[in-house]
Amino acid sequence: MIDQFERLPGIGPRTAQRLALHLLRQPEEQIRSFADALLAARSQVGQCQRCFHLSAEPFCEICRNDERSNGQLCVVADSRDLLAMERTREFKGHYHVLCGLISPMDGIGPELLQIQPLVRRVDAEQISEVILALTPSVEGDTTSLYLARLLKPFTEVSRIAYGLPVGSELEYADEVTLARAFEGRRAVE
C-alpha cells in the first residue's frame, strides 16, 4: 500500500507511510467507500465535450453555467490550471483545456492537443477575447506563440501577466521572473 501511495505525484515515502497507516486504522466500511469512490471516478470521469475539462457529464459544470460570460475564453494546459484559475474567483468566462503543451522534445505537436477544437470554438461562438494562461516555460511560450498566430485573425488574444509572487523579495527573484514582472507592469491608480 505504501508503494502505491508513493507513485502518486507529490507523495514521498513518509507521507505514503502516514496515509497507509491512517487507512489501516479506519473501519472497513470507510475503506470500501474510499475504494468505491476511486473506481467510480476512474470509470465515470471523462472530458467535457466542449472545453475538455474533467467531467462526469457530457458538459462540465462551468460550460453548463449560463451566468458565465460567453465573450471571454481562457486557455489552460490542463484541468489543474483551470482549477487554480477558478480558486481566484476573478475569471467569469469560459475555459478551453488543451490537454498539454507543445513540446517537440517529447514528441508532442499541435496535432496531439485540443487546438483545432479551440479554433472551431472561437469561430463558432464568436469569442471576443482569448486569454492564454499557460505556464511560463519554453513549452508554454511556444504554445502561446503558436496559438496567438493561429487565433489573431479571428479574435483579440491576450496573455496573463507573469511576475513576482506576493510577499517575495526582489533579491531572490531570478532574471526571467524580474523581466516578466517589468513586461506585465501597469499604471498605478
C-alpha positions in Angstrom: 0.0 0.0 0.0 2.9 2.4 0.8 4.4 1.7 -2.6 1.1 2.5 -4.3 0.8 5.8 -2.5 4.4 6.7 -3.4 3.5 6.5 -7.0 1.2 9.5 -6.6 2.6 12.9 -7.5 3.9 14.9 -4.6 3.7 11.9 -2.2 7.1 11.0 -0.6 7.9 7.9 1.5 7.0 9.4 4.8 3.7 10.8 3.6 2.9 7.5 1.9 3.6 5.7 5.2 1.3 8.1 7.1 -1.5 7.6 4.6 -1.2 3.8 4.7 -1.2 3.7 8.5 -4.1 6.1 8.7 -6.2 3.9 6.3 -5.3 0.8 8.3 -6.9 2.3 11.4 -10.2 3.2 9.5 -13.3 1.0 9.7 -13.7 -1.4 6.8 -16.8 0.3 5.5 -14.9 3.6 5.2 -12.1 1.9 3.3 -14.7 0.2 1.0 -16.3 3.7 0.4 -12.9 5.1 -0.5 -12.1 2.2 -2.9 -15.5 2.5 -4.5 -15.0 6.3 -4.9 -11.7 5.7 -6.7 -13.2 3.1 -9.0 -16.3 5.2 -9.8 -14.1 8.2 -10.6 -11.9 6.2 -12.9 -14.9 4.8 -14.8 -17.2 7.8 -14.8 -15.0 10.9 -15.2 -14.1 11.8 -18.7 -13.7 15.1 -20.6 -16.3 17.8 -21.2 -17.3 17.7 -24.9 -17.0 21.5 -25.2 -13.9 22.6 -23.1 -12.1 19.2 -22.4 -12.1 19.8 -18.6 -12.7 16.8 -16.4 -16.4 16.0 -16.1 -18.7 13.1 -15.2 -21.4 14.7 -17.5 -21.2 15.4 -21.3 -20.6 19.0 -20.4 -18.8 20.2 -17.3 -20.4 22.4 -14.6 -18.6 25.6 -16.0 -19.9 25.0 -19.5 -23.4 24.4 -18.2 -23.4 27.7 -16.2 -25.5 30.2 -18.1 -24.3 33.0 -15.8 -20.7 32.9 -17.1 -19.7 35.4 -19.8 -19.6 33.9 -23.3 -17.3 36.6 -24.7 -14.1 35.5 -23.0 -12.3 32.2 -23.3 -9.3 31.3 -21.0 -7.0 28.7 -22.5 -5.1 26.5 -20.0 -2.9 23.4 -20.4 -4.8 21.1 -18.1 -7.6 20.8 -15.5 -5.2 21.6 -12.7 -4.6 25.0 -14.2 -8.3 25.6 -14.7 -8.9 24.7 -11.0 -6.2 27.1 -10.0 -7.8 29.9 -12.0 -11.2 29.1 -10.5 -9.8 29.5 -7.0 -9.0 33.1 -7.7 -12.8 33.8 -8.4 -11.7 36.5 -10.8 -12.4 35.0 -14.2 -16.1 34.8 -15.1 -15.8 33.5 -18.7 -15.4 30.0 -20.1 -12.3 27.8 -20.5 -10.6 25.6 -23.0 -8.2 22.9 -21.8 -5.5 22.0 -24.3 -4.6 18.7 -22.6 -0.9 19.5 -22.7 1.6 21.9 -24.2 3.6 21.8 -27.5 6.9 20.0 -26.7 8.8 18.8 -29.8 11.5 17.3 -27.5 8.7 15.0 -26.0 7.1 14.4 -29.4 4.1 16.5 -28.6 3.0 18.6 -31.6 -0.1 20.8 -32.0 -2.0 17.9 -33.6 -1.9 16.0 -30.3 -3.6 18.8 -28.4 -7.1 20.2 -28.4 -6.1 23.1 -30.7 -8.4 22.5 -33.7 -11.5 22.3 -31.4 -10.3 25.6 -29.9 -10.1 27.3 -33.3 -13.5 26.0 -34.3 -15.0 27.1 -31.0 -13.6 30.6 -31.3 -15.1 30.9 -34.7 -18.5 29.3 -33.9 -19.1 31.0 -30.5 -17.9 34.5 -31.6 -15.4 34.8 -28.8 -14.3 38.4 -28.3 -11.1 37.6 -26.4 -8.9 34.6 -25.8 -6.8 34.8 -22.7 -3.7 32.5 -22.7 -3.0 31.2 -19.2 -0.1 28.9 -19.9 2.9 28.1 -17.8 5.9 30.5 -18.3 8.2 27.9 -19.7 9.7 27.1 -23.1 6.8 24.8 -23.9 4.2 27.3 -22.6 5.8 30.2 -24.6 5.9 28.0 -27.7 2.3 27.0 -27.3 1.3 30.7 -26.6 3.1 32.0 -29.7 1.6 29.2 -31.9 -2.0 29.9 -30.6 -1.6 33.7 -30.9 -0.6 33.4 -34.5 -3.5 31.0 -35.2 -6.2 33.0 -33.4 -5.3 36.6 -34.0 -7.2 36.7 -37.4 -10.4 35.7 -35.5 -10.3 37.5 -32.1 -8.2 39.5 -29.7 -5.6 37.4 -28.0 -4.0 38.3 -24.6 -1.8 36.6 -22.1 -1.9 36.7 -18.3 1.0 38.7 -16.7 3.8 36.9 -15.0 6.0 38.3 -12.3 6.7 38.3 -8.6 4.6 36.4 -6.1 3.1 38.5 -3.3 5.4 38.6 -0.3 8.6 37.7 -2.2 11.8 39.6 -2.0 13.3 41.1 -5.2 16.8 40.0 -4.4 15.8 36.3 -4.5 13.9 36.6 -7.9 15.6 35.2 -11.0 16.3 37.4 -14.0 13.4 35.9 -16.1 10.9 36.5 -13.4 12.0 40.1 -12.9 11.9 40.7 -16.7 8.4 39.3 -16.9 7.4 41.5 -14.0 8.6 44.5 -15.9 6.7 43.4 -19.0 3.5 42.9 -17.1 3.6 46.2 -15.3 0.6 48.6 -15.3 -0.1 52.1 -14.2 -0.6 52.9 -10.5 -4.1 54.1 -9.9 
